[in-house]
């Protein structure tokens, strides 16, 4: 039976390597569509949790996972040997940066090495991990053809960038359009057919390199526009104007403008990292991507500016930052998720500690946090804690926070997300970015 037929009748066996924010939702979506799916992850604790039916990803309710396990359509494994006998392998492994801000594709290479050991004729391999243009055909293709198989004839290889937005209740796997670029037209056709089983709209492009570049452009676009919003916030501070009112005013234009919000910095697994994959590859090919570096420079100044804003607000009330009790509200990189990767809150807390402040934090999605080797436990926000603080510093605007109580009970609120919008308080009690 051909792979095309197996995909169409959903008898194809699918392995998804990497069971994090990208891989687990994708694996469960394929399982719900009727495929038999194996989720492979190197983290043994993750695998044990998954086999118990315990989801650690908010976008995947444990009940959904448990139903797929009970139906025999999902299983998890930490053993690469589980790749044997699979018809489709999708790679969703991390692609971080090295300290030098060069791409670190070691996880992709390791996963591809495992795939190569078990590669069989007729198999489709799709890379979803965000990476630099050329990874699919410069790194993966030689590894797989080194097994003696010919791409487009004996096996199929494509790139389809993940576009997951953790915590977004509107845009989930099924609703987010997919891009697919195969090494050959046949590779593109099969990969597109695969994703059409679970995604409403699939767009085919001419090559993996186009798809890889499109993903980097998407997130570089966000990085650059967030940097512009952040620089506008700095300008507005000097001009004594509310940046939030300016953004809202500009957003009344129905064409030619897309609103972006300022904040305490950028975080997560995409925006702080992906633009460097683009600029690194450009540099290798003789071009310096100036916009990318400038946007990152502006975005990374924001944590220091937030500390400065807090310091000035305390000083206005006759209180130095050293020895001040600071309650940090929200430490994840975005609203209503528990992901602290690259979160600006980490840099801000570290700077507050360095300057001698006493810090507690509260985050309903992050029960514990380690900053610069020091462990913190999330506090319960209540009247006593708010009154204990010299300032409440809002870094992540979780919906679970009671902002009316925060404003009413805190002696000072420094709001970097405009979460207290519309709240009434005496002059100087609320300081906004």
C-alpha positions as CSV (number, residue, x, y, z in Angstrom):
1,X,0.0,0.0,0.0
2,X,1.4,3.4,-0.9
3,X,2.0,6.1,1.7
4,X,-0.5,8.3,-0.1
5,X,-3.2,5.7,0.4
6,X,-2.2,5.2,4.1
7,X,-2.4,8.9,4.7
8,X,-5.8,9.2,3.0
9,X,-7.3,6.2,4.9
10,X,-5.5,7.3,8.1
11,X,-3.7,4.0,8.6
12,X,-0.3,5.7,8.4
13,X,1.7,5.4,11.6
14,X,3.1,8.7,12.7
15,X,5.9,9.5,15.1
16,X,6.2,13.0,16.5
17,X,9.7,13.6,18.0
18,X,9.6,16.2,20.7
19,X,6.5,16.5,23.0
20,X,6.6,20.1,24.1
21,X,4.4,23.1,23.2
22,X,4.6,22.2,19.5
23,X,4.9,18.4,19.3
24,X,2.3,17.3,21.9
25,X,-0.6,19.4,20.5
26,X,0.3,18.2,16.9
27,X,0.5,14.5,18.1
28,X,-2.8,14.6,19.8
29,X,-4.4,16.3,16.8
30,X,-3.2,13.5,14.5
31,X,-4.5,10.9,17.0
32,X,-7.9,12.6,17.2
33,X,-8.0,12.4,13.4
34,X,-7.7,8.6,13.6
35,X,-4.0,8.1,13.1
36,X,-1.9,5.8,15.4
37,X,0.7,8.2,16.9
38,X,3.8,7.7,19.0
39,X,5.1,10.8,20.8
40,X,8.9,10.5,21.3
41,X,10.7,12.6,23.8
42,X,14.2,12.4,25.4
43,X,12.8,13.5,28.8
44,X,11.8,10.4,30.7
45,X,9.7,12.3,33.2
46,X,7.7,13.8,30.4
47,X,7.1,10.4,28.9
48,X,6.0,9.0,32.2
49,X,3.5,11.9,32.7
50,X,2.2,11.4,29.2
51,X,1.6,7.7,29.7
52,X,-0.3,8.4,32.9
53,X,-2.5,10.8,30.8
54,X,-1.2,13.9,32.5
55,X,-0.7,16.8,30.1
56,X,1.8,19.5,31.1
57,X,0.7,21.6,28.1
58,X,-2.3,23.9,28.7
59,X,-3.4,23.6,25.1
60,X,-3.9,19.8,25.5
61,X,-6.4,19.0,28.2
62,X,-5.5,15.8,30.1
63,X,-8.9,14.4,29.3
64,X,-8.2,14.6,25.5
65,X,-4.8,12.9,26.0
66,X,-6.4,10.1,28.2
67,X,-9.1,9.4,25.6
68,X,-6.5,9.0,22.8
69,X,-4.4,6.6,25.0
70,X,-7.6,4.6,25.9
71,X,-8.4,4.4,22.2
72,X,-4.9,3.1,21.4
73,X,-4.2,6.0,19.1
74,X,-1.5,7.6,21.2
75,X,1.5,6.3,23.1
76,X,4.7,8.0,24.4
77,X,8.3,6.7,24.4
78,X,11.8,7.9,25.3
79,X,13.3,5.2,23.1
80,X,14.4,6.2,19.6
81,X,13.8,2.6,18.6
82,X,10.1,3.6,18.5
83,X,10.9,5.2,15.2
84,X,11.1,1.7,13.6
85,X,8.2,0.9,11.4
86,X,6.8,4.4,11.3
87,X,5.4,5.7,8.0
88,X,5.8,9.4,8.9
89,X,8.2,11.2,11.3
90,X,7.7,14.8,12.3
91,X,10.5,16.6,14.1
92,X,9.5,19.2,16.7
93,X,12.7,19.5,18.7
94,X,14.1,22.7,20.2
95,X,16.4,25.1,18.2
96,X,17.9,27.5,20.8
97,X,20.8,29.9,20.4
98,X,24.3,29.4,21.7
99,X,25.8,32.1,24.0
100,X,27.4,33.6,20.8
101,X,23.8,34.0,19.4
102,X,24.7,31.4,16.7
103,X,22.1,28.8,15.8
104,X,22.2,25.6,17.9
105,X,20.7,22.8,15.7
106,X,22.3,20.0,17.8
107,X,18.8,18.7,18.8
108,X,17.8,18.6,15.1
109,X,21.0,16.8,14.2
110,X,20.6,14.3,17.0
111,X,16.9,13.6,16.1
112,X,17.8,13.3,12.4
113,X,20.5,10.8,13.3
114,X,18.0,8.7,15.1
115,X,15.6,8.9,12.1
116,X,18.5,7.9,9.7
117,X,19.1,4.8,11.7
118,X,15.5,3.6,11.2
119,X,14.8,5.2,7.8
120,X,12.9,2.9,5.5
121,X,11.7,3.1,1.9
122,X,8.5,5.0,1.5
123,X,8.8,7.0,4.6
124,X,8.0,10.8,4.9
125,X,10.1,13.0,7.2
126,X,9.0,16.5,8.0
127,X,11.0,19.1,10.0
128,X,8.9,21.6,12.0
129,X,11.6,23.1,14.2
130,X,12.3,26.7,13.4
131,X,15.8,26.9,11.9
132,X,18.0,28.7,9.4
133,X,17.3,28.6,5.7
134,X,19.0,25.6,4.2
135,X,18.8,23.3,7.2
136,X,16.5,20.8,5.5
137,X,18.5,20.3,2.3
138,X,22.0,21.1,3.7
139,X,21.8,19.1,7.0
140,X,19.0,16.5,6.9
141,X,19.0,15.5,3.3
142,X,22.7,14.4,3.2
143,X,22.2,12.4,6.4
144,X,19.2,10.6,5.0
145,X,20.7,10.0,1.5
146,X,23.8,8.7,3.2
147,X,21.7,5.7,4.0
148,X,21.6,4.8,0.4
149,X,18.1,6.0,-0.3
150,X,17.1,8.7,-2.9
151,X,14.9,11.6,-1.9
152,X,11.6,11.8,-3.9
153,X,12.0,8.2,-4.9
154,X,12.8,6.1,-1.8
155,X,11.8,8.5,0.9
156,X,10.2,12.0,1.2
157,X,11.5,15.1,3.0
158,X,9.8,18.4,3.7
159,X,9.8,21.4,6.0
160,X,6.6,22.8,7.5
161,X,7.2,25.5,10.1
162,X,5.3,25.3,13.4
163,X,3.1,28.3,14.1
164,X,1.7,27.4,17.4
165,X,0.7,30.2,19.8
166,X,0.7,28.7,23.3
167,X,-2.3,29.8,25.4
168,X,-4.3,31.2,22.4
169,X,-7.8,29.9,22.7
170,X,-8.8,31.0,19.2
171,X,-5.8,29.8,17.1
172,X,-5.1,26.1,17.7
173,X,-3.5,23.5,15.5
174,X,-6.5,23.0,13.3
175,X,-7.1,26.7,12.7
176,X,-3.6,27.8,11.9
177,X,-2.7,27.6,8.2
178,X,0.3,25.4,7.4
179,X,3.1,26.1,4.9
180,X,4.8,23.1,3.3
181,X,7.9,23.0,1.2
182,X,9.3,19.7,0.0
183,X,12.7,18.9,-1.4
184,X,10.9,17.6,-4.5
185,X,7.4,18.2,-5.8
186,X,6.4,14.7,-4.7
187,X,7.7,15.4,-1.2
188,X,5.6,18.6,-1.1
189,X,2.5,16.8,-2.3
190,X,2.7,14.0,0.4
191,X,3.5,16.4,3.2
192,X,0.7,18.7,2.2
193,X,-1.7,15.7,2.1
194,X,-0.6,14.7,5.6
195,X,-1.4,18.1,7.1
196,X,-4.7,18.4,5.2
197,X,-5.9,15.6,7.4
198,X,-5.8,17.9,10.5
199,X,-5.5,21.5,9.3
200,X,-8.1,23.5,7.4
201,X,-5.7,25.3,5.1
202,X,-2.4,24.1,3.7
203,X,-0.2,26.3,1.4
204,X,2.5,24.7,-0.8
205,X,5.7,26.6,-1.6
206,X,8.5,25.7,-4.0
207,X,11.1,24.6,-1.6
208,X,12.0,24.0,2.1
209,X,14.2,27.1,2.0
210,X,11.2,29.3,1.2
211,X,9.2,27.8,4.1
212,X,12.2,28.2,6.4
213,X,12.6,31.8,5.4
214,X,8.9,32.5,5.7
215,X,8.8,31.3,9.3
216,X,11.8,33.5,10.2
217,X,10.3,36.5,8.5
218,X,7.0,36.1,10.4
219,X,8.8,36.3,13.8
220,X,11.3,38.9,12.7
221,X,8.3,41.1,11.6
222,X,7.0,40.8,15.1
223,X,10.4,41.5,16.7
224,X,10.9,44.6,14.7
225,X,7.4,46.0,15.3
226,X,7.5,45.3,19.0
227,X,10.9,47.1,19.1
228,X,9.2,50.1,17.3
229,X,6.4,50.1,20.0
230,X,9.0,49.8,22.7
231,X,11.0,52.8,21.3
232,X,7.7,54.7,21.0
233,X,7.1,54.0,24.8
234,X,10.6,55.4,25.6
235,X,9.8,58.5,23.5
236,X,6.4,59.0,25.2
237,X,8.1,58.8,28.6
238,X,10.2,61.8,27.6
239,X,7.3,63.7,26.1
240,X,4.9,63.0,29.0
241,X,2.3,61.2,26.8
242,X,0.6,57.8,27.3
243,X,2.0,55.4,24.8
244,X,-1.1,53.3,25.2
245,X,-3.3,56.2,24.2
246,X,-1.1,56.8,21.2
247,X,-1.3,53.2,20.0
248,X,-5.0,53.1,20.5
249,X,-5.4,56.4,18.5
250,X,-3.3,55.1,15.7
251,X,-5.2,51.9,15.6
252,X,-8.4,53.7,14.6
253,X,-6.9,53.9,11.1
254,X,-8.6,51.0,9.2
255,X,-5.8,50.5,6.7
256,X,-2.0,50.7,6.6
257,X,-1.5,50.2,10.3
258,X,-1.3,47.2,12.6
259,X,-1.1,47.8,16.4
260,X,1.7,46.4,18.4
261,X,2.0,46.9,22.2
262,X,5.1,47.8,24.2
263,X,6.1,45.8,27.2
264,X,8.9,44.9,29.6
265,X,10.9,43.0,26.9
266,X,10.5,40.0,24.6
267,X,10.4,36.4,25.6
268,X,9.4,32.9,24.6
269,X,10.8,30.4,22.2
270,X,10.4,32.4,19.0
271,X,10.8,36.2,19.0
272,X,14.0,36.6,20.9
273,X,15.7,33.7,19.0
274,X,14.4,33.3,15.4
275,X,15.6,36.6,14.0
276,X,19.2,35.5,14.8
277,X,18.8,32.4,12.7
278,X,18.0,34.8,9.8
279,X,20.8,37.2,10.5
280,X,23.4,34.5,11.0
281,X,22.6,32.9,7.6
282,X,22.6,36.3,6.0
283,X,26.0,37.0,7.5
284,X,27.4,33.8,6.1
285,X,26.3,34.9,2.7
286,X,27.9,38.4,2.9
287,X,25.0,40.5,4.1
288,X,24.6,42.2,7.5
289,X,20.9,42.3,8.6
290,X,21.0,45.7,10.4
291,X,17.3,45.8,11.3
292,X,17.4,42.5,13.1
293,X,20.2,43.6,15.4
294,X,18.8,47.1,16.1
295,X,15.3,45.6,17.0
296,X,17.0,43.2,19.4
297,X,19.0,46.0,21.0
298,X,15.9,48.0,21.7
299,X,13.9,45.1,23.0
300,X,16.7,44.1,25.3
301,X,17.0,47.5,26.8
302,X,13.4,47.3,28.2
303,X,14.1,45.3,31.4
304,X,16.7,47.9,32.5
305,X,14.2,50.6,31.6
306,X,11.5,48.9,33.7
307,X,13.8,48.8,36.7
308,X,14.6,52.5,36.1
309,X,10.9,53.3,35.9
310,X,10.3,51.5,39.2
311,X,13.2,53.2,40.9
312,X,12.0,56.7,39.9
313,X,8.4,55.8,41.0
314,X,9.7,54.7,44.4
315,X,11.9,57.8,44.7
316,X,8.9,60.0,44.0
317,X,7.5,58.7,47.3
318,X,10.7,59.0,49.2
319,X,11.6,55.3,49.0
320,X,14.9,54.0,47.6
321,X,15.0,50.8,45.6
322,X,17.5,49.2,48.0
323,X,15.6,47.6,50.8
324,X,12.2,48.1,49.1
325,X,9.8,45.2,49.0
326,X,8.8,44.5,45.4
327,X,5.9,42.1,44.5
328,X,6.4,41.0,40.9
329,X,3.1,40.0,39.3
330,X,3.6,37.5,36.5
331,X,6.9,36.0,35.4
332,X,6.0,34.0,32.3
333,X,6.8,35.6,29.0
334,X,3.2,36.0,28.0
335,X,-0.3,36.0,29.4
336,X,-1.9,32.8,30.7
337,X,1.0,30.4,30.0
338,X,3.6,28.9,32.3
339,X,6.5,29.3,29.9
340,X,9.4,31.4,31.3
341,X,11.9,30.8,28.5
342,X,13.7,34.1,27.7
343,X,11.1,35.9,29.9
344,X,12.2,39.5,30.6
345,X,11.0,39.0,34.2
346,X,14.1,36.9,34.9
347,X,16.4,39.8,34.0
348,X,14.3,42.3,35.9
349,X,14.2,40.2,39.1
350,X,17.9,39.6,38.8
351,X,18.5,43.3,38.5
352,X,16.2,44.1,41.4
353,X,18.1,41.6,43.6
354,X,21.4,43.0,42.5
355,X,20.3,46.5,43.6
356,X,19.3,45.3,47.0
357,X,15.5,45.0,46.7
358,X,13.5,42.3,48.5
359,X,11.5,40.4,45.9
360,X,8.5,38.1,46.0
361,X,6.6,37.0,42.9
362,X,3.2,35.7,42.1
363,X,2.2,33.8,39.0
364,X,-0.6,31.2,38.9
365,X,1.1,29.4,36.0
366,X,4.6,29.2,37.5
367,X,4.7,27.7,40.9
368,X,8.5,27.9,41.4
369,X,11.2,30.0,39.8
370,X,15.0,30.0,39.9
371,X,16.8,33.2,39.2
372,X,20.6,33.4,39.3
373,X,20.7,30.2,41.4
374,X,18.1,31.4,43.9
375,X,14.8,29.6,44.2
376,X,11.5,31.4,44.7
377,X,8.0,30.1,45.3
378,X,4.9,31.8,43.9
379,X,3.0,33.7,46.5
380,X,-0.8,33.9,46.9
381,X,-1.9,37.4,46.0
382,X,-4.0,38.8,48.9
383,X,-4.6,42.0,50.7
384,X,-1.8,41.4,53.2
385,X,0.8,40.7,50.6
386,X,-0.2,43.7,48.6
387,X,0.0,45.9,51.6
388,X,3.3,44.4,52.6
389,X,4.8,45.5,49.3
390,X,6.3,48.9,48.6
391,X,5.4,48.4,44.9
392,X,3.5,45.9,42.8
393,X,5.3,45.4,39.5
394,X,3.0,44.0,36.8
395,X,5.2,42.2,34.2
396,X,2.7,39.7,32.8
397,X,-1.0,40.5,32.5
398,X,-2.6,37.2,33.5
399,X,-6.3,37.2,33.5
400,X,-6.4,35.5,36.9
401,X,-5.1,38.6,38.7
402,X,-7.7,40.8,40.4
403,X,-6.4,44.1,39.2
404,X,-9.1,46.1,41.0
405,X,-7.8,44.7,44.3
406,X,-4.2,45.2,43.3
407,X,-4.7,48.8,42.6
408,X,-6.8,49.3,45.7
409,X,-4.4,47.7,48.2
410,X,-1.0,48.4,46.8
411,X,0.8,51.6,47.9
412,X,2.3,51.8,44.3
413,X,1.6,49.9,41.1
414,X,4.1,49.9,38.2
415,X,2.2,48.5,35.2
416,X,4.2,47.5,32.1
417,X,1.3,45.9,30.3
418,X,-1.6,48.4,30.7
419,X,-3.4,45.8,32.7
420,X,-4.8,48.4,35.1
421,X,-6.3,50.4,32.2
422,X,-9.3,52.3,33.4
423,X,-8.5,51.9,37.1
424,X,-8.9,55.0,39.2
425,X,-6.3,55.8,41.9
426,X,-4.7,58.8,43.5
427,X,-2.0,60.6,41.4
428,X,1.3,58.7,41.5
429,X,-0.3,55.4,42.7
430,X,-0.2,53.9,39.2
431,X,2.8,54.4,37.0
432,X,2.4,52.9,33.5
433,X,5.1,52.2,30.9
